Amino acid sequence: MEIQSIKQSFQTYLLSLPYRVKLMLVFSLLILLTATILGSITYYQFAKSSQRRTEEYQIQLADQINQNINRYLREMQIISLSPLYDQQILDILMNHKTPRETTSFPPASERLPMWRFISSLIHMRNEIKGIHILANDGTIFSNLDSNTVMLRVFERNNKWIKEIERADGEWVLLPLHQPNYYLKKDTAVFSVARLIRDPSTYDPLGIIKIDLKQELIEEIVGNTDSSSQIFIVDQNNQFIYPNKEDKIIESSFISELEGIQVKNYTSLPINGTDYMMVYNESDYSGMKTVMLTPRSIVFSEVNRLRKVLFAVVIVGILISFLLGFILSKPLVQSIHKLRKAMDKVQKGNFSQRVEITSNDEIGQLGKGFNHMISEIDRLVSEVYKTSLREKEAEIRALQSQMNPHFLYNTLESINMLAITKGNLEVSDMVTSLGKLMRYTIDNSAKIVTLNEELTFIQSYIAIQRVRMGENLQYHEEIDASVLDVLIPKLVLQPLVENAIVHGLSNRGGSISIQGKCEQNLLTIKVEDNGRGISHQRLAELKSLIENQQHTSSEKHNGIALSNVHERIQLLYGNQYGIEIDGGVEKGFIVKLTLPIQREEERGT
């Protein structure tokens, strides 16, 4: 209800604005609506196109990164096969075939050939941290010196050692890890490794492990010139790039994407920031490249376009206000002239006319106004003259009427004759008729007290009883506090007459009048116990009363219910009037509602 009231108040406020302001608002709303629709379509299409272009570029970039890394991995795979084709290397590994708890430092005859072999493999490859051949007995052969790598013993219980052994001679890509054979324990590398077998017996002789620096991937990623964050994991979702402290996503998050067919996500919230993700997996190595691009970067151009569109809309609204102010002036000026002329006519100046300067709708309205004022001026003159003629006719008619005192004297003579002859019933009837005539003929008072109206009703009932006898019963239940309340003259008599004519004429019955004060209002109820009224006729009467249509019947041509209702509303307002109710063989009820005005207010 409150929302409806606010809506109604806002609508009333808009309708009460000056016409010029309304025009300016309409211009502004049209431009705002048009710009909003076109801007929204443009923004949506541009955003969609920008996102699609960025996504396609990121997919190509991720694929390119995978291809470049795969090229290095293929080279490393080929390098890992080199020991199988060098018999001297195999012979040295055969000397260390049997695992031992402890081992001695290998002799120079073994170390030098191994060093030359490994050095030939690593020549001109700065991306390789080191190549290590790990014999079964724990001996490590490396291109790195003893200040960097332990060359005698390594732990065989490492997770990556077991992974290489499970591969059973296939090449293995090891994720980012910290090998225990480096003296500097925080050294992190990712590696390509393979189990070395005896070509003739297939017995395991050791492991070749190629440790790669992260600078290799940093160089590949750096060549892409991308503003995205790039993450590379192996087929087991273990990170190869970047280091752990540089990660913003966990490997568990990557594993959740395994069962999802769609590899691209337009909106992925991570740590309160939305990213666009591209997810590419290599068929060769099983390595996965994940690229995360902040949506703020993806839509940077779109956001600039949004600011431009917003500025265009603001400028358009300002221009519309300016144009509305300029263009509406001649139009509003004509309306102002017409309004001023109407104000003067309202004050009674019917000689006022509007100057017509255009032939548009406003000009036609001015012509219509001028014609209407001319007609009103003519009609007022005619009505005034007609009214004078009617007054003169009424005066002549009154002069020709019989003096009412002659009638009163005649009735008084009849009354005295009836008393002289002993006919008291005729005397009472003549007395009541005299009271009725005095009450109805007296035009000095249009408003009377309820007590005066009831006295008139009592005289009317007395006359009707002469005709109907004791079959007509009459009762009054009036609060003494409302007897001096003022009501319109002759407002109850039509209701009592209606009850007698339509309800009690053939069968007799009783009529009661009840009057009291309810909620500071006077309510009078006229009720009879006659034949009543059908529901259909009751509905017709209610409609006639509501529409204030005057009705009459063959039996009764007096003032009808709608006349009484209209009369009350004309005097006091639409909140007052009559209400009716009844049913077949249930009588008929008329309830009047009037304001309370006391006797002392009669002169006001």
N, C-alpha and C positions, 0 to 999 in steps of 0.2 A: 504494500500500500504506500509506503514511504517512497519507494522507487517511482511508482506511478505519479505521486505528487511532485517529485523533483522533475520528472519528465514533462509534466504538464506546465510547471513553472518555467522551465527552460524554453518550451515551445511558445508560451505566452511572451516571454522576454524577446525571443527572436522576431515574433510577429509585430512587436511594438517598436522595433528599431526603425529609424528613418529609412525611407525608400532608397536614398543614395547609398547608405551603408549596406543595405541589402544587396544592391547591385555590385558593390565592390566585393562583398563576401562571395557572391555567386561567381564573379570573374576569378577570384582567388581559388575557390574550391574547384572550378573547372580546370584551371591550370595545374593545381595540386593533384587532382585526380588523374589527369592525362599524364603528367610527369611521373607520378607514382607508378602507373601501369606500365608506361614505356620504360621507365628506369628499372622496374622490377624485372621485366622481361629481358632487358639488355644485361642487367647485372647477373641474372640467373644463367643466361646463355654464355656470357663471358666467363663466369666462374666455372661452369661446366666444361667449357673449352679449355680454360687454363689448367684445370685439374686433369683433364684427359691428356693434354700435351705433357704436363709434368710427369704423369704416370708413365706414359710411353717412353719418355726420355729416361726415367729412372729404371725402367725394365731393361732398356738397351744398355744402360750403364752397368747394371748389376750383371747382365750377361757378359759384357765386355770384361768386367773384373774377373769373373769366373774363368773365362777363356784365357786371359793372361796368366792367371795363377795356374791353371791346368797345364799351360805350356811349360812353366817352370817345373811343375810336378812330374811331367813326362820326362824331362831332362834328368831330374833327380832319380826317377825310377830307372832310367837307363844307366845312370852312374852306379846305382845300387846293385846292378847286375855285373859290374866290372870284375869283382873278385872271382867270379865263377870261371872267368876266362884267363886267369893268371895262375899257372900251376905253382909258381914259387910262393904266392900268397896262400894257396891251399895247403902247400906243404908246411908252411909255418903254422897255420892254424891246426894242422894235424898234430903238431908237436904239443899243442895246448888243448887237445880234444877232451882229455879226462878232467872233470871238475875236481877242484881241490879246495880245502878250507883256507889254505895259505898258498902263496905263490911267490916266486923269486923274480927279481927284476930281469926282463928279457935281455939276452945278450945283444951286442951290437950287430951281429950277423943277422938278427931278426928285425931289430928296430930300424936299421937303415933301409933295407928293401921296402919295409912297410911304409916308412916315412916318404920315400921317393914315390911309391905307388899312390899313396893318398894325396901327396902334393901335386902329382900330375892331374888328379881328378879335380882338385879345387882351384887350379890355375885360372886366374882372371875372373874369379867368381866371388865378388865381395859380399854377395847376399848370403853366402854360406858361412855360418859361425865356425863350424868344424865338422870333419868327417872322422868317425870313430869306428874301428873294427874291434868288437868285443869277443875275445876267445872264450871257450867254455870254462876254462880254469880261472877266469877272473882277470886275465891280463887285458889291458886296454892299449890299443895302438891308435894313435891320433896324430894329426898334423900339428896339434898344439903342444907346446912345451909343458914341462912338469910344473911350471909356475901357474899354469892355468888349469890343467887337468891332472887328476890322479891316473898314473899310467900302470898301476899294478893290480888293484883290486876294485871291483864294483859289486854292489849288492844285486843279487839275482831275484829278489822277492818284490821288485818294483812292479807296479801295475802295468807300466808300459812294456816291460820285459815279457810279461805273461801275454800281453796282447800280441806282440810280435811272434811269439812261439805259437799262439793259436792260429795265426795267419798261415803257418806251415809253408813258408816260402813265398807267399804272395807279398807284394809291397803294402806297407801300412803307412797311413798318414796319422801321425801322433799330434794331438792338440797341444796348445800352449802348456808347457810344464817346466819344472825346474829340476834338471837331472842332478843326481847326487854325486856324479863324478867331477863336476866343476867345483873347484876350490872356492869360488865365489858363489855362495849358496843361493843368492837371489837372481842368478842368471836364468832368464826365461827364454825358451826357444820352442818352435814347433818343428817337427822332424819327419823325414821320410826314412823308413827303416825296412829291413828285410832279413829273414833268417838265411844264413849261408849254409848250404848242404854240399856234401861230397858228391860230385857229378856221377860217380860210379856206384857208390853204396847208398846215397841219399841220407847218410848220417849227418846230423847237425854239427857243424864245425864252429859256429859263432854267429855274430850279428853285425851287420853293417848299418850304421845309423848316421844320417846326414842331418845335422842341426842347422836350421835356417833362422836367420835373423828376422825380426819383425820389420826391419827397414825394407825388406823385399815387398811386403804388402803395403807399407806406408808409401813406397815409391809408386806402386801400381795405383793405389787409391788417390795419391796426390796428383797423378796425371789426369784424373777424371775431372778435376776442377769443379767438384760438387760441394754444395753447402749442406749436404745430408750427413747424418751420422751413420757410419758403415760398420757392420758387425759380420764376422765370418766364423762359422762353426763347422766342425767335421760332421760325419754322418751320425755320430752319437751325440750330437748337440753339445760338444765340448768346444770351448772358445779357442780359436786360432788367432783371432785379432778382434779387439785390442787387448791390452793387459787388463787384469781383473779390476784394478782401481779406476779404469776408464769406462767401465761398462755402466749403462743405465738400465739394461734389461738382463734378466737371468736366463740361464740355459733351460730352466724349467718352463719358461715362457715360450721358448722356441719349440719345445717338445709338444706343447699344447696345440701348435699349428700343424702337427704331422697329419692328423686325420682330416684336415680342411682342404677342400679341392681348390677354392679360390685363394690365390697367393697374394692378392692385393687388398689393402684395407684403406679406405679413404679417411677414416677417423678412428684413431687408436689412442686413447688417453693413457699417458704414462707420467706418473709423478706430477699430475695436475696440468700437463701440457698435452695438447692434441697433436698427433703426428699422422702423416700419410706414410704407410709402410709398403715396400715392395719386397717380395720374398722369392728368391731365385735359387734353384737347386741344380748342381752339376751332375750330369749323367755319368761323367767319367770318374770323379773322385767322391761323389756323394757330399761334397762340400756345399754349404748353403751360405748365400750372401743376403744379408738383411740390411735394407736401407731405410732409415727413418728420417723423414723430412718434416720439420715443423709446419703445420698448416698456415701459420702466420707468414712463412716464406712463400709457400705455394700460392697463397691468396694475397700477396703483397700488391700485385698489380690490380687485383680485383678491389682491394681496399682503397687504393688510390682512385679507381673509377667510382667507387661509392661516394667518396668525398666530393668528386667533381659533380656527380649527379645531385648530391645534396645542395651544393653551391648553386647549381643551375635552377633547382626548385625554389630556393630562397630568392634568387634574382628574379625568377618568373613571377613569384608572388608579389614582390615589390613593384615589378612592372605592371602587374594586373591592378594593384591598388592605384598606381599613378594613372593608368588608362581609365580605370573605373571612375576616378575622381574627375578627370578631364571630360570624358565622353558622357558621363551622367548629368553634367551640369545643365545643358539645354533641356534634357528630358525632365529632370527634377524641377527645373524652374517653371515649366508649364504646369506641373502638378501643384506646385506651391501657389501659383496664381489661382488655380481652380479651387484649392482648399480655402484660400482667403475669401474668395467670392462666396463659397458655401457658408463660411462663418458669418459673413454679413447677412446672408439670406436667413440664417438661423436666428439672427437678432431682429428679423422682421423687415429687412430692406429688400423688397421684391423687385426693385429697379436695377439690381446688380446684374451685370452681364460680363462674360469672359471674352477677351480678345482672341480670335482664332488666327494662328500664324502657321499652322501645318494641317495636313490632311491625313495624318496617321491616326492611330487608335486614340491618342490623347486629344487630337483635334476633333475627332468624331465625338469623343466624350464631352468636350467643351460645347460642341453644337447641341448635343442632347441636353446638356445642363441649361443652356440658354433657352431652348424650346420648353423644357420642363418648368423653368421659372416663369416664362411667359404664360403657360397654361395655369400654373398655380395662382399667379396674379389675377388672371381672368376669372378662375373659379372662385377665388376668395371674394372678389367683387360681386359675383353672381350670388354666392351663398349669403353674403351680407345683406344684399338687396332682398333675397328671398326670405331671409329671417325677419327682416323688418315687415315684409308683407304678411308673414305668418303671425307676428305679434299683433299687428293691426286687426287681423281676422279674429284672433283669439279675444281681443278686447271687445270687438263687436259682438262675438258670440256670447261672451260673458254678460254683456249689457242686455242681450236678448233673453238670457236665461231667467227662469222663474226664481224669485227670491227664496232661498232655502228656509227662511223663517216662516214663510207661508206653509211649507210642508210640515215643519215642526209643530206649528199651531194647529194644523189640520189633524195630525196624529194625536196631539194632546186632546183635541175635541172628541176624537173617536174614543180615546182612553176614558175620558170622563163619562161619555155616553154609556160605555160598557160597564163602568162601575155603577152608574145609576140604574142600569138594567139588571145588575147583579151578575154579569158575565165576567167573572174575574180571570178566566183563562184567556179570553180575548184581550183583556187589559194587560196581562203579563206579556202577551205576544206583541202587542203594539208598543209597549214600553221597551222591550228588547229590540224591536225593529228601529225605534227612535235612536237608541244608543248606537246601533250599528251604523245608521245613517250619519249621525254626528261624527263618529269615529272615522268613517271613510271619506266623508266630504271635507273634513278639516284638513286643509293642505299646509297648514302652518308648521307642522312637525313631521319630518320624514323619519326621525329617530325617536323611539319611545322607550319607556322602561318595560322590563319583562312583566311587571305587575299590571301595567296598562294594557299590554297585549293579551295577558291572560283574562283580564276583565272583558275585553272584546270577545275572546273565545267563549267565555261563559254565556254571553248574550247570544252568540251564534248557536251554541248548543241548546240553549233554551228554546229558540225558534225551531230547531231541528227536532226537538222532543215533542213539540206540538204535532208534528207529522208522524214520528215513529213511536211515540209513547215511551213506555218503560223499557222497550227493546234496546234503547240507546242508553248506555251507561258511560259516565265520564268521571275520571279521577285525576287529581293533581298531586304530585309529590315534589314540591319545590322547596329547596333550602331557603330559609329566610334571608341568608346572606347575599343571595343573588337576585332578590326581587327588584332592587334598584339598579341593576345592571342594564345598560342601554343596548337595545337591539333594533334592527330595521323594522319599520312599521309594516304590518300585514305580512310578516314572514311565517307565522305559524298557522294562520287561517287557511292558506291553500293546502297545507299538509293535513289539517283536520278534515277539511272538505274532501280531500282525496281519499282519506280513510273511510268516510261515510259513504261516498258515491261508489267506490270500487271495492270496498271490503264489507260494509255492513248494510247496504241499502236494502237487500232482500231478506236478510236473516237476522239482523240486529247484532248486538255485541257491545263490547266496551272499548273505550278509547282512554289511554292514560298519557299524561305529559309529565315527564320527570326533568328536573333542572338542578344542576349542582356545579360546583367548581372543581375542576380536575387539572392539576399541574398548571395552575394560574390561568386556566381557560374556562369559558362557560360552555358546558355541554347540555343540550336540550334533546331529549329523546321523546318522539311521538310514536306511540305503539298501539296497534289494534289487534284484536284476536279474530279478525274476519276470515274470509275464504283464502287469503294469502296470495301467492304468486308462484308461477312455475319458474324453474331454474333458467329456462331459455329466455323468458320475458325479463327475469331479473338481470341476466347478463346484458340484454338489449338496453334496459334502462340505465345500467351502470355505464355502458358505452356512450349513451346519449348525454348523460350528466357530465361525463369526463370531457366530451367534445362540445358541451354547452349548446346542444341543439334543442330548440323549443318544440315540444310535442303537445298534442291534444288528442282527445278521444271523442267518440260520438256522445258519450254520457256526460262528459265533463270538459268544458272549454275554458276553465279558469287557468290561473297561473300554474304551470307545470313544475315538476321537480327541478328540471334543468334551469328554469327561470330563477327559482329561489337560489340555487347553487351559484349561478352567474352573478346574481345581485350581491350575494355575500362576498364573493371574490372581488367584485368591482369596488366594494366599499372597504374591504379589509386586507385583501391580498390572496394569493393563490394557496397559501398554507391553511386557509379556512374554507368552510363549505359544508356540504352534507354528505352522509354515507347512508346507504340503504342495505337492508337485509330482509330475508323472509323465505317462506317456502309454502308449498301447497298445504292448505288447512293449518298453517302455522302462523298466520297473521303476517303483518308487514310492519317494519321498523324503519324510521327515519331518524338519523342522529345528526344534529347541527353542532358545529364547533365554531365559536366566535371568541374574539378577544374580550376581556373584561374592561368595560368603561363605565364609570359610575355616573350618577345623576349630576354631580357637581361639574362634570366635564361636558355637559350638554351644550353649553354656550360656546365652547371653544371649537 
